[in-house]
């Protein structure tokens, strides 16, 4: 019998990690049932406000004898009861068990959870319709992600190897030799990526919270991912590690939409015209984008760093394709920019001093007249409109690695341009 197990929302900002719980259970259950694949880490809607960190649910599938299924379910529920961080108000775990082949209704539900806002009640109704067994802890919000993870059609995927700490080190600074990470990345890139930020010279594989994860190594080639892990020098004990198959860095969250169709918590790709000059507030850069259906504010927030410089080069009238998540910022619906592509740029003109009509030399301003630096020719001071080159190219601009969402696909990977170019 095929048994799918989905787990979500066991962690909190104060500690724990659903992948840690999933890795422990994968080992335990594999003693009595046959795993059909690696465990899967499914990232869901990144814009949901009550998510914890990356909004990831864990799912695993086993071929299990009928008589051991009750033992498996008891084991899962025991581990969740023992390890979930129930003290945090936003931790509301959910566990879902589903036996047999995944129906189409469940696949469709999973994509809704990836791209929209779905309620606990809607998840319960879908679970009952398809015959899934679910368990709610506290509010039980985790049944949404657990059910969606089981149904997720993981057609495009990457890998993440998660390295876990010994319990006595939870909450302490992570100790990893930075130079070894840079050397490993140099050898493995781009098959393993986002290990470092080469511009800031910082390591990206180590998180900063109190959770059990020591490091996370991503890639599209699992052999390279494992070799990076073997090359990195960990300066504290490694408890164990687990390789996950995941929808991270697939851009699966992005859906083409018209601006007038955008709703709170959507992840979308839109095409429109820059409606006016950009403005800044608190190191964030904003502009408005419009199409025939409406207008929306777009933001490049401070953590995107130098990416904001490219946004500042946009001019009113420029036609662009923009991708990002829709959230509320200061009470205004705002597209949080992940990538953009200039489709058509308006001319940029500036008033400049003319060249000398006698010798072609440079004119210098002298009060109310101009004088040629080379031949001394004088003429009335009159500036002329000159078209100057635009500093933007027809290419996709993306946020830096340390500001990238888990689901956003880096341009260095095959298909990193696909979602944007669909709207050309």
N, C-alpha and C positions, 0 to 999 in steps of 0.2 A: 504493500500500500504506500502510495506517495503521501508524505506528510510535510506540509509547509508550515514553518514557524516564523511568525513576525513579532518583533519586539520594538517598542519605541518609548521615548520620554522617561527614561530611568535616571537620567543625569540631571545636573544643575550647575550653575556657575561655581558652586562650592565644592564640586568634586564629582566622582563617578564618570562613567562613559558607557553609552549603550554598546559600543563596539567591544569594550572590555568584557562586559557581561556576555555578549554574543560569542566572543572567542572562547571563553571558559565553557559555555554550553556546547559549542561545536565540538570541543574536545571530549566533553563528558558524554554527549549523545552518540558520538562516533564509536563508542565502545559497544553499543548495543544495536545500532542501526547503520546502514550504509549511506554516507553522504553522496549526493549525486553531483555536487560541484563544490567550489569554494563557497563560503558564506558570502552574502552580498550586502554591501553598504549602499543604501538607496537614499540619496539626498532629495528632499522634497522642497516645496515652495520656499525660497530664501527670503521672502518678504514678510512672512507671517510674524507678527510682533511677539508672540509668546513662545517662539522657538528658543531652544538652547543651542548656542553656538551655530553649528552648521546644519541643523534640522535634518539629521540623518536617522533613518530606521535601519534595523538589521533583519535580514531574512535568511533562512537556511532550509534546504530541502533534503529529506532523507527517504530512502526506501526502507520501510519498517514493517516487521511482522505485526499482525493485528494484536497479539497478546502483549507486546511491549509498548504500544502506543500510550496506554494509561500511565505507565511509568515515566515515559518521556514528558508527558504533559505535567505530571507532578514535579518532575525535576526542574522544568522551566519555571513553573510558578514558585517553587521553593527558592531558586536563585534570585528571581526578581524580588521576592519578599525580603530576602536577606541583604541584597546589594543595592537596590534602588535608593536614591536619596529622598526619602519620603518627607523629611523635615522641611524641604524647600517648598514654598507655596506654589511655584510654577512647575513642580515635578508631578506629573499625573500619568503614571505608566499605563500602558495597554499591551496586552498579549493576544494574538490571534492564531488559531490553529485551523488549517484547511487541509482536507484530505482529497486526493485525486487531481485531475487536470484542471488548470486555472481557466475559468470561463471568461468569455469576452466582456461580460458586464464588469468583472473585477479589473480587467485590463483598462477599460475605459475610465473606471473610477480612479485608478492609480494616476492616470495622466491629468485628471481634474485636480487631484491633490498636489501634483507637481506644479500646476500652472495657475490655480485659482485658490479661493478660500472655501474650505469645506467644513461643515459642523460635525460635532460628535454624533448628533442625532442622524445625520445623513449617513455617516459611516455605519452606525448600528443597523440602519435599514438595509443597506447594501449587504452587510454581513448576513443578516437574516435571509435575504433573497437568495444568496448563493450557497447558504448552508454552512457558513463559517462559524466556528465557536470562538467567542471572544470573552476576555476577562478584563474588567476595568478596576483600576486602583485609584482611590480618591475620585477626581473628576473623570478619569479614564480617557483623557484627550489622546493618549498614545495609541488608542485603537485606530485612529485615522491613519497615522503613519504605518502602523503594523499591517493593516489591511492593504494599504496602497503598495507597500513593499512586496507583499506576496504577489499582487497582481501586476507588478511592474514589468513591461516587456523590454528586457535589457538587451536590445538589439545592438546598440553601441555601448561600449564599456571601456573603462581603463582599470588599472590596478592600484591599490594602495596597500603597502605593507606597514602595519602598525606595530610599533615596538612598545612593550609595556614595562612599567617600573615595579620594583619591589615595594610593597605597601609602606614600609618605613620611610620611603623617600617621597611619598605623595605630599604635594604642597611645598616642596623645596625646589630651589633653582635646578634646572636640568643641566647635567654635565656631559657635554658632547664636544669632542675636539673639532673646532671650527675648520681648521686647515684640512682635516681629512674629508670633511663634507665638500669643500671646494674642489679638492682633487678628484673625488669620486664623481662629482657633478660634471667636471670637465671631460671625464672619460665617457660618461653615460648619456649626456645631453645630445639630442632632445628625446631619446627613448625613455629616459627618466628626467623629469623637469620640475621646475619650481622648488628645487632643493635649496637654492640660494638666490639672493638678489645681487647680481654682479656689480650693480652701480652703487648700491649702498654698502656693499661688502658685508652683508649680514646673512646668517643662516636662517632658513625658513622651515626646516623640517621639525623644529622643536616648538610645540605650543607653549603658552604662557600661563595657563590656568592651573587649578589644583587637581585636575583629573589624572588618571593613571597612565596616560600616554606619554612615553618618553620621546618618541619621534614618529613621524609619518612620511613615508617615501612613496612618491607617485610615479606612474609611468604607463606607457602603452605596451611595453615588453616586460613580461613578468621575470624573465631571466635577468634582464638588466636591473630591475628593481631589487632582486635578491642579491645581485652582485654589489650594488651600491650599499645595501645593508651590511654585507660582509666587509666592505672597504672602510666604512665609517668607524672611527674609534670612539666607543662609548666609555666615558670615564666614571660610570656608576654601573652597578649590576643590572643586567637585563633579566627580567623575570621570564618572559616568553614573547613570542611575536606571532602575528597572524596576517596572512595575505588575504585581502578582500578583493572581490570583483565589484566594481562600482560604476554608477552613472556620473561620477564626478568628471568635470571637464568635457562634457559632451554637448553642451548648449541645448539639451533637450527641454530646458525650461522655457526657451524663447519661442513665442508664437507671433507670426505676422498679424498686425492689426492696424486699423485706422485709428487716428488719434481720438476721434469721438467715441470709439468703442472701449477705450481704456478704463479699467476699474481699479479700485484700491486693491493692492497685493498682486496684481497681474505682473507677469514677466513677458515682455513683448519686444518686437522689432517694428518700428514705424518709419515711414518716409514722409518728409515734410520740408517746409521752408523756415529758415530762421526769421522770426517775426520782428526782431529789433536788436539793438546793441546788448551785449552781455552786461551783467552787473555783478558785484561782489559783496558778500556779507560774511564776516567771520571766517575769512580764508576759503569760503566756498564760492564757486563760480556758477552763475545762473544765466539762462537765456530761455526764450520762449520759442516753441516749434509749433507750426500750424500746417494743417492741410484743409481740404474742402469740407471736412467733417467737424473740425474744432481746433482747439489750441491747448497746449499743455506746457507747464514749466519743466525745464530740464536742468539737472544739477550735476556738476563735477565736484564732489565733496573733497574737503581738505586731505583725507588719507590717500587720494589718488595722485597727490604730489605733482610731478612734472607733466602728467597727462593734462592738467588744467591749462598749461601753456598752449596746447593745441586747440583747446576749446576757446581760448581767448582770441584766436586768430580767425574765428568764424565771423562773417559779416551779415547784416540783414539782407535777405534775399537769397543767401546760399541755400541750395537744396542738398539735404543730407539724409542718410539712413542712420537711425539711432537705435541702439539696443540697451535694455536695462529693466529694472524693476520699479513698479509704481508704488510709492509710499506717500504718506502725508508728511510734509515738512512745514512747520509753523502754520498748520491748518490749510495748506494748499497741496493739492494733488501734484506730485512731482515725479518725473522719470529720473531715476538714479542711474546715470550713464555708465555703461560697461564698455561699450565700443561705439565708434561712429565712423561713417564713410562719406566723404564729400562727393556727391554725385555731380553737382554743377555749381561752380563758384562764380559769383558776380565779379565784374572788374573792380579793381581797387585803384582809386585815383588820388593823387596828392597835388597840392599847389607847390610848384618848385620854381626856382629862378631859371630863366631860359639860358641857353648857351650863347656865347658871343656871336652875333651875326657876321662879324668880319673874319675872325680867326677860329671860331669854334671853342674858344677857351672858356674857363669858368668865370662866372660873374660874381662879384662881391658887392654886398649891400653897403651903400654909402648914404645913409639918411634917406632922402627921397629919390635917389637915382642908383643905378647899378654901374659898376666899373669892371671891365675885364682885367683879370689878374695878369694876363699874358701881354696884350697889346695896348691896354689902357683905354679902349673904346668905352664911351659913356652913353647911357640910354635911360629913359624914364623907368622908374621902378614899376614893373608889371609882372606879376607871377602868372604862370601858365599851368593848366591842368595836364598832368602827365600820368599815364597808366603805369603802375608799378607791379612787379611780379607778386603773386600770392605765395605765401610760405607754406601753404597746405598742398599736399599731393593727392592724387586719386588713389588712395590706399586706405586700409582700415587702421584706425588708431585705437589702442586698447589700454586699459589701466595697467599699472605695474603689478608684478606677481604678488606682492604683499597686500594689495588692495583687491585682488581678484576674488570673486565669489567661487565657492566650491564647484558650482555647475558650469561656470564660464569656460569655454574652450580657448586655450592660448593659441595665438596665430602660428606658433611654431609647429603645432600639430596638424596633421592632415585633416581637412574639413573645418579648420578654425575660421574660415571665411564664409562657409556655406550659408549660415542663417542670414547674414547680412546681404549676400549677393542674390538671394532669392527675390529680393525686392527691386532689383535693377531692371 
